[in-house]
């Protein structure tokens, strides 16, 4: 399969964000678990828990990966504290899933389908992070990331307006038929 990705030198913030933030950007409160990985693009992927106990992946993509260094350090210290507590007899902290860092993330949701062992597609969610805030060890709120850069895309704006008009027309027609 050919690699159709642009070279990193040709990717502007607007181009990157137009691919990442295709849906509405919203604020989400997530408890991050210190379990990290990288995807094929080199983005940071962290396990998170959203109420009510739903497991999601939080993705720090592109140029925001460098901004997440402080968050990664904070979560590594959280994991170290959990291990130290477990050694002192508190076995409950030995389970990594119980180690959680509350983070407020401003981002957008992306739906993914992943095949399980039997071949069925499982629906999973990823939260693509644009900005985030968390408390450091001193209790000071640390804000990182950058708001999504928006392209001036008049075609998408006109399509959005047309969908809104069509929805209004359908609502009026439904009201008349009652």
LUMMARDREN-751515 format. One record per atom (N, C-alpha, C): residue in one letter; x, y, z. Coordinates in steps of 0.05 Angstrom, whole numbers, padded with zeros to 5 digits, always signed. Example, Ala and Ser with C-alpha at 12.3 -4.5 7.8 and 13.67 -1.06 7.14 Angstrom:
<recs>
a+00264-00114+00156;a+00246-00090+00156;a+00264-00066+00156;s+00257-00045+00142;s+00273-00021+00143;s+00258+00001+00157;
</recs>
This chain:
<recs>
x+00017-00023+00000;x+00000+00000+00000;x+00018+00025+00000;x+00011+00044-00017;x+00028+00068-00019;x+00022+00087+00004;x+00042+00101+00013;x+00039+00121+00034;x+00031+00148+00021;x+00006+00156+00026;x-00003+00181+00013;x-00002+00205+00032;x+00012+00202+00054;x+00014+00224+00073;x+00033+00245+00062;x+00026+00270+00068;x+00044+00292+00061;x+00068+00292+00079;x+00091+00302+00068;x+00114+00305+00086;x+00108+00325+00108;x+00120+00321+00131;x+00115+00338+00155;x+00120+00368+00149;x+00139+00373+00131;x+00145+00402+00125;x+00122+00415+00110;x+00104+00400+00098;x+00082+00412+00083;x+00056+00414+00099;x+00056+00404+00123;x+00031+00404+00139;x+00030+00430+00156;x+00010+00446+00150;x+00005+00470+00165;x-00014+00465+00188;x-00015+00482+00209;x-00034+00477+00230;x-00063+00476+00220;x-00070+00493+00201;x-00097+00492+00190;x-00103+00466+00177;x-00084+00455+00161;x-00088+00430+00147;x-00091+00407+00168;x-00074+00407+00188;x-00074+00386+00208;x-00101+00387+00223;x-00110+00410+00232;x-00134+00412+00247;x-00159+00407+00231;x-00158+00413+00205;x-00182+00407+00188;x-00186+00377+00186;x-00165+00361+00188;x-00167+00332+00187;x-00175+00321+00214;x-00167+00334+00236;x-00172+00323+00263;x-00199+00331+00274;x-00206+00357+00271;x-00230+00367+00285;x-00252+00372+00264;x-00264+00350+00255;x-00285+00351+00235;x-00312+00356+00247;x-00315+00350+00273;x-00340+00353+00286;x-00338+00375+00307;x-00360+00380+00321;x-00361+00401+00341;x-00341+00397+00363;x-00327+00418+00370;x-00308+00417+00392;x-00323+00423+00418;x-00319+00405+00438;x-00334+00409+00463;x-00315+00403+00487;x-00324+00411+00511;x-00309+00406+00535;x-00318+00380+00548;x-00299+00363+00555;x-00304+00337+00567;x-00286+00333+00591;x-00298+00324+00613;x-00282+00317+00637;x-00275+00288+00636;x-00249+00282+00637;x-00239+00255+00634;x-00220+00249+00657;x-00220+00224+00666;x-00200+00215+00685;x-00180+00198+00670;x-00156+00208+00667;x-00136+00193+00652;x-00122+00172+00669;x-00118+00149+00657;x-00105+00127+00670;x-00077+00126+00658;x-00056+00122+00674;x-00029+00123+00664;x-00021+00099+00647;x-00035+00096+00625;x-00030+00075+00605;x-00026+00089+00578;x-00002+00089+00568;x+00005+00104+00544;x+00011+00085+00521;x+00007+00096+00497;x+00016+00081+00473;x+00019+00102+00450;x+00029+00093+00428;x+00032+00110+00404;x+00018+00096+00381;x+00005+00112+00364;x-00007+00100+00340;x+00012+00101+00317;x+00004+00093+00293;x+00022+00092+00270;x+00031+00119+00261;x+00017+00140+00269;x+00026+00167+00262;x+00044+00180+00283;x+00049+00166+00304;x+00066+00176+00326;x+00050+00193+00346;x+00024+00193+00345;x+00008+00208+00364;x+00007+00193+00391;x+00005+00209+00412;x+00003+00198+00439;x-00026+00189+00445;x-00030+00164+00453;x-00057+00154+00459;x-00056+00146+00489;x-00075+00157+00504;x-00077+00152+00533;x-00105+00141+00539;x-00106+00121+00557;x-00132+00110+00565;x-00145+00130+00584;x-00171+00133+00581;x-00186+00151+00598;x-00213+00139+00606;x-00224+00150+00627;x-00250+00141+00637;x-00269+00166+00637;x-00292+00163+00624;x-00312+00184+00623;x-00336+00173+00638;x-00350+00190+00652;x-00373+00181+00667;x-00395+00172+00648;x-00408+00151+00653;x-00408+00133+00676;x-00389+00109+00670;x-00365+00111+00678;x-00345+00089+00676;x-00342+00078+00648;x-00343+00095+00628;x-00339+00086+00600;x-00309+00091+00594;x-00297+00071+00582;x-00268+00073+00575;x-00266+00084+00547;x-00249+00104+00544;x-00244+00117+00518;x-00214+00120+00514;x-00206+00127+00490;x-00178+00133+00484;x-00177+00164+00480;x-00158+00177+00493;x-00154+00205+00489;x-00128+00207+00472;x-00131+00221+00449;x-00109+00223+00429;x-00098+00251+00429;x-00072+00254+00433;x-00058+00279+00431;x-00043+00277+00404;x-00054+00290+00384;x-00044+00286+00357;x-00027+00309+00346;x-00010+00302+00327;x+00006+00322+00313;x+00023+00339+00330;x+00020+00365+00326;x+00037+00384+00341;x+00031+00385+00371;x+00007+00375+00379;x+00000+00376+00407;x+00013+00354+00423;x+00026+00335+00409;x+00041+00313+00423;x+00063+00325+00440;x+00077+00345+00430;x+00098+00358+00445;x+00087+00373+00470;x+00063+00385+00466;x+00051+00399+00488;x+00042+00381+00511;x+00039+00355+00505;x+00029+00336+00525;x+00052+00326+00543;x+00076+00335+00540;x+00099+00325+00556;x+00094+00329+00586;x+00084+00352+00594;x+00078+00358+00622;x+00057+00339+00633;x+00037+00333+00617;x+00016+00315+00626;x+00027+00287+00629;x+00045+00278+00611;x+00057+00252+00613;x+00074+00250+00638;x+00090+00270+00644;x+00106+00270+00668;x+00089+00268+00693;x+00066+00283+00693;x+00048+00283+00716;x+00036+00255+00720;x+00029+00241+00698;x+00018+00215+00700;x+00039+00194+00708;x+00064+00198+00699;x+00085+00179+00708;x+00089+00182+00738;x+00088+00206+00749;x+00091+00210+00778;x+00068+00197+00792;x+00044+00199+00781;x+00020+00187+00793;x+00024+00156+00794;x+00034+00145+00772;x+00039+00116+00772;x+00060+00108+00792;x+00081+00124+00795;x+00102+00119+00814;x+00091+00120+00843;x+00074+00140+00848;x+00061+00141+00875;x+00044+00117+00880;x+00030+00107+00859;x+00013+00084+00862;x+00029+00059+00868;x+00052+00056+00855;x+00069+00033+00860;x+00080+00034+00888;x+00089+00058+00897;x+00100+00062+00924;x+00078+00055+00944;x+00053+00064+00940;x+00031+00058+00958;x+00026+00028+00959;x+00027+00015+00936;x+00022-00014+00935;x+00043-00029+00951;x+00068-00020+00950;x+00090-00033+00965;x+00086-00030+00995;x+00071-00009+01003;x+00066-00004+01032;x+00042-00019+01042;x+00030-00037+01025;x+00008-00053+01034;x-00019-00046+01023;x-00021-00024+01009;x-00047-00016+00998;x-00050-00029+00971;x-00059-00054+00970;x-00060-00069+00945;x-00080-00058+00925;x-00099-00042+00935;x-00119-00030+00916;x-00105-00012+00896;x-00084+00001+00903;x-00070+00019+00885;x-00053+00005+00865;x-00049-00021+00868;x-00033-00036+00849;x-00047-00039+00822;x-00073-00037+00822;x-00087-00038+00797;x-00085-00011+00783;x-00073-00011+00759;x-00068+00014+00745;x-00093+00029+00739;x-00115+00014+00733;x-00140+00027+00726;x-00151+00045+00748;x-00143+00040+00773;x-00152+00057+00795;x-00136+00082+00798;x-00113+00084+00785;x-00097+00108+00786;x-00109+00127+00765;x-00120+00150+00773;x-00133+00167+00754;x-00125+00196+00759;x-00122+00211+00737;x-00116+00239+00739;x-00139+00254+00725;x-00154+00271+00740;x-00176+00286+00728;x-00165+00307+00709;x-00175+00308+00685;x-00166+00327+00664;x-00191+00337+00650;x-00191+00363+00645;x-00212+00375+00629;x-00201+00378+00600;x-00214+00365+00581;x-00204+00365+00554;x-00224+00379+00536;x-00213+00396+00519;x-00230+00409+00498;x-00222+00396+00472;x-00241+00381+00461;x-00235+00366+00436;x-00260+00357+00422;x-00256+00338+00405;x-00278+00327+00389;x-00278+00296+00391;x-00301+00284+00387;x-00303+00255+00389;x-00300+00243+00361;x-00287+00220+00360;x-00284+00205+00335;x-00292+00176+00341;x-00309+00165+00324;x-00319+00138+00327;x-00301+00119+00311;x-00294+00097+00323;x-00277+00077+00309;x-00290+00050+00313;x-00286+00033+00293;x-00294+00005+00295;x-00269-00013+00294;x-00267-00030+00315;x-00244-00047+00317;x-00254-00076+00318;x-00243-00093+00302;x-00251-00121+00302;x-00241-00136+00327;x-00259-00151+00339;x-00251-00167+00362;x-00240-00194+00353;x-00235-00212+00371;x-00222-00237+00364;x-00241-00255+00348;x-00267-00252+00351;x-00286-00268+00336;x-00293-00256+00309;x-00283-00232+00303;x-00288-00219+00277;x-00310-00198+00278;x-00324-00195+00300;x-00344-00175+00302;x-00332-00147+00306;x-00344-00127+00295;x-00334-00100+00299;x-00344-00088+00325;x-00326-00078+00341;x-00334-00065+00366;x-00331-00035+00362;x-00351-00021+00372;x-00351+00008+00370;x-00335+00020+00393;x-00315+00036+00387;x-00299+00049+00407;x-00299+00079+00401;x-00293+00095+00421;x-00292+00124+00418;x-00264+00134+00425;x-00256+00154+00409;x-00231+00168+00415;x-00238+00198+00419;x-00225+00210+00438;x-00228+00238+00443;x-00203+00252+00432;x-00205+00267+00411;x-00182+00281+00400;x-00179+00307+00415;x-00157+00310+00430;x-00153+00333+00447;x-00141+00357+00432;x-00153+00380+00436;x-00142+00405+00425;x-00128+00420+00448;x-00143+00423+00470;x-00132+00436+00494;x-00140+00419+00518;x-00124+00422+00540;x-00130+00407+00564;x-00119+00422+00588;x-00131+00416+00611;x-00122+00428+00637;x-00122+00407+00658;x-00101+00408+00675;x-00099+00389+00697;x-00084+00402+00720;x-00085+00390+00744;x-00071+00401+00767;x-00044+00388+00769;x-00023+00404+00773;x+00004+00392+00776;x+00007+00384+00805;x+00031+00375+00813;x+00036+00365+00840;x+00031+00386+00862;x+00035+00412+00854;x+00031+00434+00874;x+00002+00443+00874;x-00015+00432+00858;x-00043+00440+00857;x-00049+00463+00838;x-00029+00471+00823;x-00032+00493+00804;x-00044+00481+00778;x-00064+00495+00767;x-00076+00486+00742;x-00058+00492+00719;x-00051+00471+00703;x-00034+00474+00680;x-00052+00471+00655;x-00051+00491+00638;x-00066+00490+00613;x-00047+00486+00590;x-00053+00469+00571;x-00036+00463+00548;x-00052+00458+00523;x-00038+00456+00501;x-00051+00452+00475;x-00058+00479+00462;x-00072+00477+00440;x-00080+00502+00426;x-00107+00497+00413;x-00123+00519+00412;x-00149+00515+00400;x-00147+00508+00370;x-00166+00493+00360;x-00165+00485+00332;x-00164+00508+00313;x-00146+00507+00293;x-00145+00527+00272;x-00167+00520+00252;x-00182+00540+00245;x-00205+00536+00226;x-00198+00546+00199;x-00202+00529+00179;x-00199+00538+00151;x-00224+00554+00143;x-00220+00573+00125;x-00243+00587+00114;x-00254+00569+00092;x-00273+00552+00099;x-00285+00534+00080;x-00314+00541+00076;x-00318+00557+00055;x-00345+00567+00050;x-00363+00544+00040;x-00352+00524+00028;x-00368+00502+00018;x-00381+00487+00042;x-00365+00482+00063;x-00376+00469+00086;x-00396+00486+00100;x-00391+00513+00102;x-00410+00531+00114;x-00436+00531+00099;x-00435+00532+00073;x-00460+00532+00057;x-00475+00505+00060;x-00460+00483+00061;x-00473+00457+00065;x-00486+00455+00092;x-00473+00466+00113;x-00485+00466+00140;x-00510+00483+00141;x-00510+00506+00127;x-00534+00523+00126;x-00556+00509+00111;x-00550+00495+00089;x-00570+00481+00074;x-00582+00458+00090;x-00566+00444+00106;x-00577+00423+00123;x-00596+00434+00144;x-00588+00457+00155;x-00605+00470+00175;x-00632+00479+00163;x-00631+00490+00138;x-00656+00498+00125;x-00673+00474+00119;x-00661+00452+00109;x-00676+00428+00103;x-00689+00416+00128;x-00675+00417+00150;x-00686+00406+00175;x-00709+00423+00184;x-00707+00450+00180;x-00729+00467+00188;x-00754+00462+00170;x-00749+00458+00145;x-00771+00452+00126;x-00785+00426+00133;x-00769+00405+00139;x-00780+00379+00147;x-00796+00382+00173;x-00786+00398+00192;x-00800+00401+00217;x-00827+00415+00213;x-00827+00435+00195;x-00852+00449+00189;x-00872+00430+00175;x-00862+00414+00157;x-00880+00395+00143;x-00891+00374+00162;x-00875+00365+00180;x-00884+00346+00200;x-00905+00358+00218;x-00901+00384+00225;x-00921+00397+00242;x-00947+00401+00228;x-00947+00406+00202;x-00971+00410+00186;x-00987+00384+00183;x-00972+00362+00181;x-00985+00336+00176;x-00998+00324+00201;x-00993+00336+00224;x-01005+00325+00249;x-01033+00334+00251;
</recs>
